[in-house]
């Protein structure tokens, strides 16, 4: 589980970011990753995952599993700390 690459796959605006599982998986597959971790920030300062964050993560977990490149964790970082979706039982 060594780091191969760190990439920005999207950049959101004031009200969020439109992102599909393929947008996240494409660079991981291109780099030959055996697994990956997704990290995003909440400018609000609250690291609590939104319902959209949880929904996206669940879709991504399934897509990544089908591709054979599992999502190990999805971490939300903010001024108020960080939240691990693995620790929250989403991943």
Secondary structure, 3 states (H helix, E strand, C coil): CCCCCCCCCCCCECCECCCCHHHHHHHHHHCCCCEEEEEEECCCCCCCCCHHHHHHHHHHHHHHHHHCCEEEEEEEEECCEEEECCCCCCC
